[in-house]
Amino acid sequence: VLKASIFSLLWMSVINAQAEMNFSYELKYGDGKKVEKTQSGYPVTSAYNYFENLLDVNTYYGDNFYLYTQLEYSDHPVYGSRRTGLDSLINTFYLEYSNDRLNMKLGDIYELFGRGLSFYTIQDQNIDYNNSVRGLFFNYWLIDNLGISGLYGKGDYHYRSAPSERPTNRQLNTNVLIGSMQYDNDVLGFLNYSYTFQNLNLNPKPNQYYGGTEIGDDIEKRATEEIDSYVYEIFISNKDTPDTVMVKNNNFNWNFFIGPFDLYFDKSWITYDKIYGDAVFGSRFYSSVYTEIFDTGITYEYKNYYTPYLIKSFSNPPIVYREGSSVLASRNSHSINFGNEIGHQVDFNKNLFGNMNVLGNLSLSHRHQKTGMADLSFTDFLVMEEDNRIYDYYPFRQIYLEMNGWTLSERLYYKIGFDHFTEFNVGDKNIFAITIPTQWVWKFSNGNSLTTYLEAQEKTVTGDIPGNYTDYYLSTSYSHRGRWIATGFYDQEISKGKTTRWPGFDFSYYLNSTTQISLFYGSQKGGLICANGICAEQPGFEDGVKITFRSLF
């Protein structure tokens, strides 16, 4: 009813008033074969197709009102569930009012408090992620440097038990109330306090009691140890018993400067109920420091998240590791445990001379120590040696170095990298990978350009399904005065004496400055696609056609 009312308001504003509108349309079509479970040595091939249509409608009325509506018709989408009926046509909408002091939103709320330790709702169609709530948000500045914010919303949150699931297979219902105050001062910096009250309405049985997670392990442990308890009766009898989890989050964040240092601290003190259990205490902490030393920009980040028995819904804390653009390196992306993880990241970048730049990154993380786990030091996680004592920590480490710049009278751009990825106990396996990603761009004098991505990777997997893999990736694109682009792809993997190839060709044509159509034919290797630490698995695509159409009007 609310969707229909807001949508009616949109068209009434167009008819009865002077409203400015613009549209963004994207079509994705694919028809071929998908290939799954390639790492097992027994790949499974099946028919794979999708037909996804997204229309973003932006409506401006005067200087103060803005209405955003996203319409979707997908049969099937690339990820997620089918949306083919009128009742599912409106995917997202919100109405926004703003002036010099007040900002208000009604509808699907996408907002960020601090760095997301208490509340951060986003939509990412590439991985079918949307954790928004539907309700009301406001932010009002009482004076120039003192403001208050409030939010109330509720909604259904759909997510995946594993990245390999194409449609979401788990869900919960939630409602949330937030009050916040922010203060800005030239000496003290920017300070913000917020209080969040949330109810999570869960139905554990259809979700297999969250088996395979720390939450599921805790439910099973309490059920087997606490005979005749409430959780014992439900779990042992396999009862379909809903539960409501209450969450109270006090968050304080502070951004300030001390000399050449830009410092940020963000802390959440969280009291929450265990599923079918009592309230427990948890916390999230994030900090960052930025400075420049000898013209070198240096950033250090630290995270310490510990709410192991709480399902993450509308918080999205910083991931504190590097998400790169390399095709081969990104296939080994770390899937963060937002409920139980400690991590560090150091990042630097420097201009060596002229147009030559160098940058580097070190990221590492591990889980908290629990009873029965070995005492390990920071050095143990930095070195990352295979040792039974370290596996319970699920450690991860990534080292990245890069040199880039322009040369030959700024006609040749180059980027050469080195990526060393190590992660233990990922689905009962350990992963070691070294990747050399490179990018080369040659600019012709007539406005045309040639772009090449050339990458190589050596990967070793130990565990239940061990293997050694040698991968090469090549793509070369020719752009003709920005009017059309022709790209050839070649992806190759050698393992156990067998060579597998994925060739492909793409042609993109710009009908005008705001409209593009792309046609792809061939095969593509599957892998993880990650954003903000949340991953979805793209299946391999074999001997098929993909069409993409984008237009702004």
C-alpha positions in Angstrom: 0.0 0.0 0.0 2.8 2.4 0.9 4.7 1.6 -2.3 1.5 2.3 -4.4 0.9 5.6 -2.5 4.4 6.8 -3.1 4.4 5.7 -6.7 1.1 7.5 -7.3 2.6 10.6 -5.7 5.3 10.5 -8.3 3.0 10.6 -11.3 0.7 13.2 -9.7 3.7 15.5 -9.2 4.5 15.1 -12.9 1.0 15.9 -14.1 0.1 18.6 -11.6 3.4 20.4 -11.1 6.7 21.1 -12.9 8.9 18.1 -12.1 12.2 17.2 -13.7 12.8 13.6 -14.4 15.7 11.4 -15.7 16.0 7.7 -16.2 18.8 5.1 -16.1 18.0 1.7 -17.7 20.1 -1.4 -17.7 19.4 -4.7 -19.5 21.4 -7.9 -18.9 20.8 -11.0 -21.0 22.7 -14.3 -20.9 22.1 -17.7 -22.5 24.7 -20.5 -22.2 25.9 -23.2 -19.8 27.0 -22.7 -16.2 29.9 -24.8 -14.8 30.1 -25.4 -11.1 32.3 -27.4 -8.7 35.3 -27.2 -10.9 37.7 -27.3 -8.0 36.4 -30.7 -7.0 37.6 -32.3 -10.3 34.1 -33.3 -11.1 32.5 -30.2 -12.8 28.8 -30.0 -13.1 27.4 -28.4 -16.3 23.8 -27.2 -16.7 21.7 -24.7 -18.6 22.1 -21.1 -17.5 20.2 -18.0 -18.5 19.1 -14.7 -17.2 17.1 -11.7 -18.3 17.5 -8.7 -15.9 16.0 -5.3 -16.4 16.5 -2.4 -14.0 15.0 1.1 -14.5 16.1 3.9 -12.1 13.7 6.9 -12.1 15.0 10.1 -10.6 12.4 12.9 -10.0 13.2 16.4 -8.8 10.5 18.8 -7.7 11.7 22.3 -7.0 14.9 22.7 -4.9 13.8 20.5 -1.9 12.1 17.3 -3.0 13.6 14.3 -4.6 12.0 10.9 -5.4 14.0 7.8 -6.3 12.3 4.7 -7.7 13.9 1.5 -9.0 11.8 -0.8 -11.1 13.0 -4.4 -11.8 11.8 -7.2 -14.1 14.0 -10.2 -13.9 13.4 -13.7 -15.3 15.9 -14.8 -14.0 18.3 -12.2 -12.5 22.0 -12.8 -12.5 21.7 -13.3 -8.7 18.7 -13.5 -6.6 15.0 -14.5 -7.1 12.7 -13.9 -10.0 10.8 -10.6 -10.1 8.1 -10.9 -12.8 4.9 -9.7 -11.2 3.4 -6.3 -10.6 3.7 -6.9 -6.8 7.5 -7.1 -7.1 7.9 -4.5 -9.8 9.0 -1.7 -7.5 12.3 -2.8 -6.1 13.4 0.3 -4.2 11.9 3.8 -3.5 12.3 6.7 -1.2 11.1 10.3 -1.0 13.6 12.9 0.3 13.2 16.5 1.5 16.2 18.7 2.3 17.0 22.3 3.1 19.8 24.1 4.8 19.2 22.5 8.2 16.9 19.5 7.7 17.1 16.3 5.7 14.3 13.8 5.7 13.7 10.5 3.9 10.6 8.3 3.7 10.7 4.8 2.2 13.7 2.5 1.7 16.4 4.0 4.0 20.1 3.9 2.9 22.1 5.6 5.5 25.5 5.5 7.2 26.2 6.2 10.9 29.9 6.6 11.7 31.8 3.9 9.7 28.9 1.4 9.8 29.5 -0.4 13.1 26.0 0.3 14.2 24.1 1.1 11.0 25.0 1.1 7.3 22.5 0.1 4.7 23.5 -0.3 1.0 22.3 -1.8 -2.2 24.7 -3.6 -4.6 23.0 -5.3 -7.6 26.3 -7.0 -8.6 26.1 -9.3 -5.6 22.3 -9.1 -5.0 22.8 -7.4 -1.6 20.3 -5.1 -0.1 19.9 -4.6 3.7 17.8 -1.5 3.7 14.9 -1.0 6.1 11.6 0.8 5.2 10.7 3.7 7.3 11.6 7.3 8.2 15.0 9.1 8.7 15.8 12.7 9.6 18.8 14.8 10.3 18.5 18.3 11.8 21.2 20.8 12.6 20.1 22.7 15.7 22.9 25.1 15.3 25.8 25.2 12.8 27.8 22.6 14.6 25.3 20.6 16.7 22.8 18.2 15.1 20.5 15.4 15.9 19.4 12.4 13.8 16.7 9.8 14.1 15.6 6.7 12.3 12.8 4.2 12.5 12.3 1.3 10.1 11.5 -2.3 9.6 11.9 -4.9 6.8 12.9 -8.3 5.7 16.5 -9.1 5.2 17.4 -11.8 2.7 20.9 -13.3 2.6 22.9 -16.4 1.6 24.2 -19.2 3.8 27.1 -19.6 1.3 28.3 -17.5 -1.7 27.5 -20.4 -4.1 23.7 -19.9 -3.6 22.2 -18.1 -6.6 19.0 -17.0 -4.9 19.1 -16.1 -1.2 18.2 -19.0 1.0 17.9 -17.4 4.5 15.9 -14.4 5.8 14.9 -12.6 8.9 12.6 -9.7 9.9 13.8 -6.7 11.8 12.8 -3.4 13.2 15.1 -0.7 14.4 15.0 2.6 16.3 18.0 5.0 16.3 18.7 8.3 18.0 21.9 10.2 17.3 23.7 13.4 18.2 26.7 14.9 16.4 29.0 17.8 17.3 31.7 19.5 15.3 34.4 21.6 16.8 37.6 23.1 15.4 39.6 21.9 18.4 37.9 18.7 19.4 37.0 17.5 15.9 33.8 15.6 15.0 32.1 13.6 17.6 29.0 11.4 17.2 27.0 9.3 19.7 24.1 7.0 18.7 21.9 4.6 20.4 20.3 1.7 18.4 17.5 -0.5 19.6 16.7 -3.5 17.3 14.5 -6.6 17.3 15.5 -9.5 15.1 12.5 -11.8 14.4 14.0 -15.2 13.5 12.7 -18.6 12.4 15.7 -20.9 13.0 14.3 -24.3 11.9 13.8 -23.3 8.1 17.4 -22.0 8.3 18.8 -25.3 9.6 19.4 -23.7 13.0 22.3 -21.8 11.2 24.4 -24.9 11.0 28.0 -24.5 9.9 28.3 -21.1 11.7 29.4 -20.1 15.2 25.7 -19.3 15.9 24.7 -22.8 14.9 27.5 -24.4 16.8 26.5 -22.5 20.0 22.8 -23.6 19.7 23.9 -27.2 19.3 26.4 -27.0 22.2 23.8 -25.5 24.6 21.2 -28.0 23.5 23.4 -31.0 24.2 24.9 -29.6 27.4 21.8 -28.1 29.0 19.5 -31.1 29.2 15.7 -30.3 29.6 16.4 -26.6 28.9 14.4 -24.4 26.5 16.9 -24.7 23.7 17.2 -28.5 24.3 13.5 -29.0 23.8 13.4 -27.0 20.6 16.6 -28.3 19.0 16.3 -32.0 19.9 12.6 -32.1 19.0 13.3 -30.1 15.8 10.5 -27.7 16.6 9.5 -24.8 14.4 9.8 -22.2 17.1 10.3 -18.5 16.2 12.5 -16.4 18.4 13.0 -12.6 18.9 16.5 -11.3 19.5 16.9 -8.0 21.2 19.9 -5.8 20.4 21.1 -2.6 22.2 24.0 -0.8 20.6 25.7 2.3 22.1 28.1 3.8 19.5 30.6 6.6 19.8 32.9 7.8 17.1 35.4 10.5 17.0 37.5 12.1 14.1 40.2 14.6 15.0 43.6 15.9 14.0 46.9 16.0 16.1 49.6 17.7 14.1 50.1 15.7 10.9 47.9 12.8 12.0 44.3 12.3 11.0 42.8 10.0 13.6 39.5 8.2 13.7 38.0 6.0 16.5 34.7 4.1 16.4 33.4 1.9 19.2 30.1 0.0 19.7 29.1 -1.6 23.0 26.5 -4.2 22.2 24.2 -6.2 24.4 22.2 -8.8 22.5 20.3 -12.0 23.1 21.6 -15.4 22.0 19.0 -17.3 19.9 16.9 -19.3 22.4 19.2 -17.9 25.2 20.1 -15.1 27.5 21.6 -11.7 26.8 25.4 -11.5 26.3 27.8 -8.6 25.8 29.8 -8.0 22.6 31.6 -5.1 20.9 33.0 -3.7 17.7 36.0 -1.4 17.4 37.6 0.3 14.4 40.3 2.9 14.2 42.4 4.5 11.5 45.4 6.8 11.4 46.6 8.7 8.3 49.7 10.8 7.9 52.4 11.7 5.4 56.1 11.0 6.0 58.7 12.1 3.4 55.9 12.7 0.9 54.6 9.2 1.5 50.9 8.8 2.4 50.6 6.1 5.1 47.3 4.7 6.5 47.0 2.2 9.3 43.6 0.5 10.2 42.7 -1.8 13.0 39.5 -3.8 13.6 38.3 -5.9 16.5 34.8 -7.3 16.0 33.3 -9.7 18.5 29.6 -10.5 18.4 29.9 -14.2 17.4 26.3 -15.2 18.2 24.6 -12.2 16.5 23.4 -12.3 12.9 24.7 -9.2 11.0 21.8 -7.4 9.4 22.0 -3.7 8.9 25.6 -3.0 10.1 28.5 -3.1 7.6 31.7 -2.3 9.4 35.0 -1.5 7.6 36.6 -4.7 6.1 40.2 -3.6 6.8 41.8 -5.3 3.8 42.4 -4.5 0.2 39.8 -5.3 -2.5 41.7 -5.2 -5.7 40.7 -5.1 -9.4 42.9 -8.0 -10.6 40.9 -10.7 -12.3 43.0 -13.6 -11.0 43.8 -12.2 -7.5 40.1 -11.4 -6.8 39.3 -15.1 -7.2 40.9 -15.6 -3.8 39.0 -12.9 -2.0 38.8 -13.1 1.8 35.2 -13.4 3.1 35.2 -11.6 6.3 33.6 -12.8 9.6 32.0 -9.7 10.8 31.0 -11.4 14.1 34.5 -12.6 15.1 37.6 -11.1 13.6 40.7 -9.0 14.5 42.6 -7.4 11.7 45.3 -4.9 10.7 46.0 -3.1 7.5 48.9 -0.8 6.5 48.7 1.0 3.2 51.3 3.4 1.6 51.6 5.3 -1.6 54.4 7.6 -2.9 55.3 9.4 -6.1 58.9 8.3 -6.7 59.7 10.9 -9.5 57.9 12.3 -12.5 54.9 10.1 -13.4 56.1 7.0 -11.5 54.2 5.9 -8.4 54.6 3.1 -6.0 52.1 1.7 -3.5 51.9 -1.2 -1.1 49.5 -2.9 1.3 49.7 -5.5 4.1 46.5 -6.9 5.4 46.0 -9.7 8.0 43.2 -11.0 10.2 42.3 -13.8 12.5 39.5 -14.8 14.9 39.5 -14.3 18.7 41.1 -16.9 21.0 38.7 -19.3 22.7 39.1 -21.9 25.3 41.4 -24.7 24.1 43.1 -22.6 21.4 46.9 -22.2 21.4 48.5 -18.9 22.5 49.8 -17.2 19.4 51.6 -13.9 18.9 51.2 -11.2 16.2 54.4 -12.6 14.6 52.7 -16.0 14.1 49.9 -14.4 12.1 52.4 -12.3 10.2 54.6 -15.3 9.2 51.6 -17.6 8.5 53.3 -21.0 8.7 51.2 -24.1 8.3 50.7 -25.4 11.8 47.8 -27.2 13.4 47.8 -24.6 16.2 46.9 -21.7 13.9 44.0 -23.3 12.0 41.4 -22.6 14.7 42.0 -18.9 14.2 41.1 -19.0 10.5 44.0 -16.6 9.6 44.3 -14.5 6.5 47.2 -12.5 5.1 47.7 -10.5 1.9 50.8 -8.6 0.7 50.5 -6.3 -2.3 53.0 -4.1 -4.1 52.4 -2.0 -7.2 54.3 0.4 -9.5 52.4 2.5 -12.0 52.8 5.6 -14.1 53.0 7.2 -17.6 56.0 7.2 -19.8 57.0 7.9 -23.5 55.6 11.4 -23.5 52.5 10.2 -21.6 51.5 7.8 -24.3 52.1 4.6 -22.4 50.5 3.8 -19.1 51.7 0.8 -17.1 50.7 -0.9 -13.9 52.7 -3.8 -12.6 51.7 -5.6 -9.3 52.7 -8.4 -7.0 50.0 -10.1 -4.9 50.8 -12.8 -2.3 47.6 -14.3 -0.7 47.5 -16.8 2.1 44.4 -18.1 4.0 44.0 -21.1 6.3 41.0 -23.3 7.1 38.7 -22.0 4.3 36.3 -24.8 3.9 38.8 -27.3 5.3 41.5 -26.1 2.9 44.5 -23.8 2.9 45.2 -21.4 0.0 48.5 -20.0 -1.1 48.6 -17.8 -4.2 51.1 -15.5 -5.9 49.7 -13.3 -8.7 51.4 -10.9 -11.1 48.8 -8.5 -12.5 49.8 -6.0 -15.2 47.9 -3.4 -17.2 49.2 -1.5 -20.3 47.5 1.3 -22.2 48.9 2.8 -25.4 47.3 6.1 -26.6 47.5 6.7 -30.3 47.8 10.2 -31.7 44.4 10.0 -33.4 42.4 9.5 -30.1 42.3 5.7 -30.4 43.8 3.5 -27.6 44.9 -0.1 -26.9 44.5 -1.6 -23.4 45.9 -4.9 -22.3 45.6 -6.8 -19.0 48.1 -9.6 -18.7 48.2 -11.6 -15.5 49.8 -14.8 -14.2 49.1 -16.8 -11.0 50.5 -19.8 -9.1 48.2 -21.2 -6.6 48.5 -24.2 -4.2 45.6 -25.6 -2.3 46.1 -28.1 0.6 43.4 -30.0 2.5 40.6 -32.3 1.5 40.9 -31.5 -2.2 44.6 -30.5 -2.8 45.9 -29.2 -6.0 48.4 -26.9 -7.8 47.1 -24.4 -10.3 48.8 -22.3 -12.9 46.6 -19.6 -14.3 47.0 -17.0 -17.1 44.7 -14.2 -18.1 44.8 -11.9 -21.1 42.4 -9.3 -22.4 43.2 -6.8 -25.1 40.8 -4.0 -26.0 40.9 -1.6 -29.0 39.0 1.6 -28.5 38.1 3.5 -31.7 37.8 7.2 -30.8 35.5 6.3 -27.9 32.8 5.1 -30.4 33.3 1.4 -30.2 35.5 -1.1 -28.3 36.5 -4.6 -29.4 37.9 -6.9 -26.7 39.3 -10.4 -26.8 39.6 -12.5 -23.7 41.7 -15.6 -23.0 41.7 -17.3 -19.6 43.7 -20.5 -19.0 44.3 -22.9 -16.1 46.7 -25.8 -15.9 46.1 -28.4 -13.1 47.0 -32.1 -12.8 48.4 -32.1 -16.3 45.1 -30.8 -17.8 44.7 -27.5 -19.5 41.3 -25.7 -19.5 40.7 -22.6 -21.6 38.0 -19.9 -21.6 38.2 -17.7 -24.7 35.7 -14.9 -25.4 35.0 -11.8 -27.5 33.1 -8.6 -26.6 32.0 -5.8 -28.8 30.7 -2.6 -27.3 29.2 0.2 -29.3 28.2 3.7 -28.1 25.0 4.7 -29.8 25.5 8.2 -28.2 27.3 9.7 -25.3 24.8 8.1 -22.8 23.8 4.8 -24.5 25.9 1.7 -24.8 25.3 -1.8 -26.0 27.7 -4.7 -25.5 27.7 -8.2 -27.0 29.8 -11.0 -25.6 30.3 -14.5 -27.0 32.4 -17.3 -25.5 33.2 -18.7 -22.1 34.2 -17.2 -18.7 35.7 -18.8 -15.7 33.7 -18.5 -12.5 34.8 -17.1 -9.2 34.0 -14.9 -6.3 32.6 -11.4 -6.7 33.0 -9.4 -3.5 32.0 -6.0 -2.3 32.5 -4.7 1.3 33.5 -8.1 2.5 30.3 -9.8 1.2 30.8 -12.3 -1.6 28.7 -14.1 -4.2 30.0 -16.8 -6.4 29.7 -16.3 -10.2 29.4 -19.7 -11.9 31.5 -20.5 -14.9 29.9 -19.6 -18.2 30.5 -21.8 -21.2 29.8 -21.3 -24.9 27.1 -18.7 -24.5 26.0 -15.2 -25.3 25.7 -12.2 -23.1 24.1 -8.9 -24.0 24.3 -5.7 -21.9 22.4 -2.5 -22.7 22.8 0.8 -20.7 21.2 4.1 -21.3 20.7 7.4 -19.5 17.8 9.6 -20.7 
